Amino acid sequence: MKGLELSRSYFEEYGRPLIHQHFPHYEERIAAGLVGMGSECFGFDDEISQDHDWGPAFCLWLDRQTDDVIGNDLRIRLAELPKDFAGITGRQESSWGGGRTGVFEIGMFYRQFIGFTHVPSDLREWRVIPEANLATATNGLVFTDPVGDFSAFRDRLKEFYPEDIRLKKIACRCMVMAQSGQYNFLRCVSRGEFVSAQCAETEFINTAVSMVFLLNKQYKPFYKWMHRALLKLPLLGNAIYDLCSDITTAHTVESGRKVYERKCDLMEAMCRHIIEELKRQELTDSDSDFLLDHGSTIQNRIQDPLIKRMNVWAE
C-alpha cells in the first residue's frame, strides 16, 4: 500500500471517528490529509522507503483560534490511537523525522517550509523561498477541509511564482546552464580536472531540471526526487528525463575522451530543447544556441524595476 493511501485509510478508520466522538463541535473546523516531508507525500515511496519515517499517520490542521481551544487535547487523543494498522507496523521515526504528522496550526505548518505564516505578499518574499520547500508545502493530499482555510493557502502557493520571479529564475538558469555545461565542462576535462568536470555536470543537470520545472510552472522537489518527477511534466519532461539519464550513463556507451564528448553532445541537445521552449513561450527572440545569450533577453522582460536591475546571475 502506498503511503498516501495508507494515510487516508488510517484517518477514515481512526481519525475521523476520534474527531466525531471527542470534538463534535469542532468537526467542521478541522482539515486532514498528508502533506510535507517524505517520499510518500510525493507518491514516490516504495519498499525501501518503509524502513524509517513511514507508516500509518496523518496531519490535522486547525486555524489559530481552534488550535488555542482544542489543540493540546487533540494531540493527546491522537497519540492514543493504535500505532499499527492494516498489517503495517507503526512509524519508526528517525532522529530527524519527528513532527511530520500530527496536529498543526495552519500558519505554523506552512511557516516551517516557506518561512511565513501567510501567503507571500510581495516579490521579495516569493524570491527567498527555495523551490524544493514550495514543492514540499504543496505536495500530498488533503482528505477533508470543511472550512477551506488550509486549502486556500495551499492553492495560492500552487498558483506558482509571480511571473517576474519566474522570469528572474529562468534568466539565471540560462546563465548557469551555459556556464557549467556548454562552457566549463569540456574545459575542465581538457585540463584533466575531472572532479571539477563532475561538479560542472552535476550543476548543469540540477539547473536544467529546475529550468524545466519553471517552464512548466511547477516547483522542483528535493534533488532525491527531481529526476523522477520530470515524468509528470507535460513540457519537455520525458525528453529531459531521458537526456539526464543518458548523460549520467554515458560511460556505459563510450570510453575514454569519447565519454566526455558524448556528454557534451547530450548537454547541447538538452539546451536546444530548452531554447525551443523558451521561444515557444515567447520569452526570447535570440537565435543563439548559447544559453548565455538568452539570459539577459529574458531578464529584460521583467516588469518590476528592482528585480529587473538585479545581476542576471542572481536567482
Secondary structure, DSSP 8 states (H G I E B T S, - for coil): --HHHHHHHHIIIIIHHHHHHH-GGGGGG-EEEE-SSSHHHHT---GGGGGSS-SS--EEEE-HHHHHHHHHHHHHHHHTS-S-BTTB------TT-TTSSEEEEHHHHHHHHHS-SS---SHHHHHTS-HHHHHHHT-SEEEE-SS-HHHHHHHHHHT-S-HHHHHHHHHHHHHHHIIIIIIIHHHHHHTT-HHHHHHHHHHHHHHHHHHHHHHTT-----HHHHHHHGGG-SSSHHHHHHHHHHHHTGGGT--THHHHHHHHHHHHHHHHHHHHHHHHTTS-----SSTHHHHHHHHTT--SHHHHTS-TT--
